[in-house]
Amino acid sequence: MKTCHRFDTVRAEYEREIAFMLAHSQRHEGRPAAKSSATQAASTKKRMVRALSSHVGRCPECG
């Protein structure tokens, strides 16, 4: 699938944020902060899917 520059930028931002949260979760394993970060990472993945799907629906280059 060919995507535009904006799609790649949005995806990279979300993936970076998810990676930070998962790294934090691994660093603080066994603490409440780790569980919170893991949960936030999962919801951020869902938000990323929603944002990218909506982008593809609106973007003339991607859609």
C-alpha positions in Angstrom: 0.0 0.0 0.0 1.4 3.4 -1.0 1.0 6.0 1.7 1.7 9.7 1.9 4.3 11.5 4.0 1.7 12.5 6.7 0.6 8.9 7.2 4.2 7.9 7.8 4.8 10.8 10.2 1.7 10.0 12.2 2.5 6.3 12.4 6.1 7.0 13.5 4.9 9.4 16.3 2.5 6.8 17.6 5.0 4.0 17.4 7.6 6.1 19.3 5.1 6.8 22.0 4.2 3.2 22.3 7.8 2.1 22.5 8.5 4.6 25.3 5.5 3.3 27.3 6.5 -0.4 26.8 10.1 0.4 27.8 8.9 2.1 30.9 6.7 -0.9 31.7 9.6 -3.3 31.3 11.9 -1.1 33.5 9.4 -0.9 36.3 8.2 -4.5 36.1 6.1 -5.6 39.1 5.1 -2.0 40.1 1.7 -0.3 39.5 3.4 2.1 37.1 4.4 -0.8 34.9 0.8 -2.0 34.6 -0.4 1.5 33.9 2.2 2.0 31.1 1.3 -1.3 29.5 -2.4 -0.4 29.6 -1.7 3.0 28.1 0.4 1.4 25.4 -2.5 -0.9 24.4 -4.9 2.0 24.2 -2.5 4.1 22.2 -2.2 1.2 19.7 -6.0 1.3 19.3 -5.9 5.1 18.9 -3.2 4.8 16.3 -5.3 2.3 14.3 -8.3 4.6 14.5 -6.3 7.7 13.5 -4.6 5.9 10.5 -7.8 4.4 9.3 -9.5 7.7 9.4 -6.5 9.3 7.6 -6.7 6.7 4.8 -10.4 7.4 4.4 -9.9 11.1 3.9 -6.5 11.3 2.2 -6.6 11.3 -1.6 -3.0 10.0 -1.8 -3.5 7.1 0.6 -7.1 6.2 -0.2 
